[in-house]
C-alpha cells in the first residue's frame, strides 16, 4: 500500500519541500512575534490571525501527508523520535487555537519545529540528547559544589549579610548570580570583602570551579557528542 504513496515520499523528502516548510515555520514565528506588539496587533490583527491559521493548516496537512506516506513507520521507524516531536507540536498547536489565552500562548512552540527541519539544529539537538547521561553526572557534581559553598557562605557571611546569605536558599540564589558574573564583584563580593577581607578566596574559587571548569565540561561533552554523531553519519 505504501508503494502508492512513493510520489508523496519523494515530495516530502525533497530539498524544495524542506525549504518550503522551513519558510512557513519562520513566517509563523514572525507573525506570532508581531502579534505581541500592541500597535501592530491592533491594526493588522485580522491579517496576522489569518496567516497564523493558514500556517497551522499547512502543518496539519504536512503531518497527515507524512503519516499517509510512511504509514506505521512514521511512529515506529528510524526517524520516529523526530516524527513524534513534530506530531505532538502540531496537536498542541491545534488545541491552542480554541481561544483560551493560556493555550493560545502555546502556539509559539511551533517554532521548535525548526529543530527537526534544519539539519544543523537537528544535529545539535541530537547531540544534547545523547549527552544526557554525562550531563547528569556533571549536574550532580555542580550540585555538590553549590551545596558545599552554600552552607559555607551561610555560616561565614549570613550574620552580617542576611539578604544574600541569610538562608540556604538565599545563599544558592546569590551564588547563582555570582556564577553568571552578574554584578558579582561590585555588587556582592566587594561589600562582603569590606567586612571580611579574605572573602575573595571563597568567591574566586567558586567562580573558577563552577564557571571555568564545570561549565566548560558541559561544552566539551556536547562538542564530543557532535563529533561522534558526524562520524557515524
C-alpha positions in Angstrom: 0.0 0.0 0.0 2.9 2.4 0.8 4.1 2.0 -2.8 1.1 4.0 -3.9 2.5 7.0 -2.0 6.1 6.8 -3.3 5.5 10.0 -5.2 4.4 11.7 -1.9 7.5 10.5 -0.1 9.7 11.9 -2.9 8.0 15.3 -2.4 8.3 15.2 1.4 12.0 14.2 1.2 12.9 16.8 -1.4 15.0 19.9 -0.7 12.4 22.2 -2.1 9.8 20.9 0.4 12.2 21.2 3.3 12.8 24.9 2.3 9.1 25.5 2.0 8.3 24.1 5.5 11.2 26.0 7.0 9.9 29.2 5.4 6.4 28.6 6.7 7.8 28.0 10.3 9.8 31.2 10.1 6.8 33.1 8.7 4.6 31.7 11.5 7.3 32.7 14.1 7.3 36.2 12.6 3.5 36.6 12.8 3.4 35.3 16.4 6.1 37.9 17.4 4.3 40.8 15.6 1.1 39.8 17.4 2.7 40.7 20.7 3.3 44.3 19.5 0.2 46.2 20.5 0.1 48.8 17.7 0.7 46.2 15.1 -1.8 43.7 16.6 -4.5 46.4 16.8 -4.0 47.4 13.1 -3.2 44.1 11.5 -4.7 41.6 14.0 -7.0 40.0 11.5 -4.3 39.6 8.9 -1.9 38.1 11.5 -4.6 35.7 12.7 -5.3 34.7 9.1 -1.7 34.0 8.4 -1.4 32.0 11.6 -4.4 29.9 10.7 -3.0 29.2 7.2 0.3 28.1 8.7 -1.4 25.8 11.1 -3.4 24.2 8.2 -0.2 23.6 6.3 1.4 22.0 9.3 -1.6 19.7 9.8 -1.7 18.8 6.1 2.0 18.1 6.2 1.8 15.8 9.2 -1.2 13.9 7.6 0.8 13.6 4.4 3.8 12.1 6.2 1.5 9.6 8.0 0.0 8.6 4.7 3.4 8.3 3.0 5.2 6.3 5.7 2.3 4.5 7.5 3.3 2.9 10.8 6.9 3.7 10.1 6.1 7.3 10.9 5.6 6.3 14.5 8.0 3.4 14.9 10.6 3.9 12.2 14.2 5.2 12.3 13.0 8.8 12.5 10.1 8.1 14.8 11.5 10.3 17.6 11.5 13.4 15.4 8.2 12.4 13.9 6.6 12.2 17.3 8.2 15.5 18.2 6.5 17.2 15.2 3.2 15.4 15.7 2.9 16.5 19.3 3.7 20.1 18.5 1.0 20.1 15.8 -1.5 18.5 18.1 -0.8 21.1 20.8 -1.0 23.9 18.2 -4.4 22.7 17.1 -5.6 22.6 20.8 -4.1 26.1 21.3 -6.4 27.6 18.7 -9.6 27.3 20.8 -9.4 30.9 22.2 -8.2 30.2 25.7 -5.4 32.7 26.3 -3.1 30.2 28.2 -3.4 27.7 25.4 -3.1 30.3 22.7 0.3 31.3 24.2 1.5 27.8 23.5 1.2 28.5 19.7 4.8 29.7 19.9 6.1 26.1 20.4 5.6 25.7 16.6 8.9 27.5 16.3 10.5 24.4 17.9 9.8 22.5 14.7 12.9 24.3 13.3 14.9 21.8 15.5 13.7 18.9 13.3 13.7 20.7 10.0 17.1 22.5 9.9 19.9 19.9 9.8 22.4 21.8 11.9 19.8 22.4 14.7 18.8 18.7 14.5 22.5 17.7 14.9 23.0 19.8 17.9 19.6 18.7 19.5 20.6 15.0 18.9 24.0 15.6 20.5 22.4 17.2 23.6 20.1 14.3 24.0 23.0 11.8 23.7 24.9 13.7 26.4 22.1 13.4 29.0 23.9 10.6 31.0 27.1 12.6 31.1 25.2 15.8 31.8 23.5 14.2 34.9 27.0 13.4 36.3 28.2 16.9 35.7 25.0 18.3 37.2 25.4 16.2 40.3 29.0 17.5 40.6 27.7 21.1 40.3 25.0 20.4 43.0 27.7 19.1 45.3 29.8 22.3 44.9 26.7 24.5 45.2 25.6 22.9 48.4 29.1 23.0 49.9 29.6 26.7 49.1 26.0 27.5 50.0 26.4 26.1 53.5 29.8 27.7 53.8 28.6 31.1 52.9 25.6 31.0 55.3 28.0 30.1 58.2 30.6 32.7 57.2 28.6 35.7 55.9 25.0 35.1 56.9 25.1 37.1 60.1 26.2 40.4 58.5 24.7 39.8 55.1 21.3 38.2 55.7 19.8 39.4 52.4 22.4 37.5 50.5 23.4 34.6 52.7 20.8 34.6 55.5 19.4 31.2 54.5 20.5 28.3 52.3 18.0 29.3 49.6 19.2 32.9 49.5 22.8 31.7 49.5 22.1 29.5 46.5 20.5 32.4 44.6 23.4 34.7 45.4 25.9 32.1 44.3 24.0 31.6 41.1 24.2 35.3 40.4 27.9 35.2 41.1 28.3 32.2 38.8 26.7 34.2 35.9 29.1 37.0 36.7 26.1 39.4 37.0 27.4 42.3 39.2 29.3 39.8 41.2 32.3 42.0 42.0 31.0 45.4 42.8 27.5 44.2 43.7 28.3 41.4 46.1 32.0 40.4 46.6 33.5 43.9 47.4 30.8 44.7 50.0 31.5 41.4 51.7 35.2 42.0 51.4 34.7 45.3 53.3 33.8 43.2 56.3 35.8 40.0 55.5 39.0 40.9 53.6 39.7 37.2 52.9 36.2 36.6 51.3 37.7 36.9 47.8 39.2 33.5 48.2 35.8 31.9 48.7 34.1 33.6 45.7 37.0 33.4 43.3 37.5 29.7 43.9 33.7 29.2 43.5 33.8 31.0 40.1 36.8 29.0 38.9 35.2 25.7 39.8 31.7 26.4 38.5 32.2 28.8 35.6 35.5 27.9 34.2 35.7 24.1 35.0 32.2 22.6 35.3 30.5 24.6 32.6 33.4 24.0 30.2 33.0 20.3 30.9 29.4 20.6 29.6 30.6 22.3 26.5 33.3 19.7 26.0 30.8 16.8 26.4 28.4 18.4 23.8 31.2 19.0 21.3 32.4 15.4 21.7 28.9 14.1 21.1 28.5 16.2 17.9 31.8 14.8 16.6 30.6 11.2 17.3 27.3 11.8 15.5 29.2 13.2 12.5 31.5 10.2 12.4 28.5 7.8 12.5 27.0 9.6 9.5 
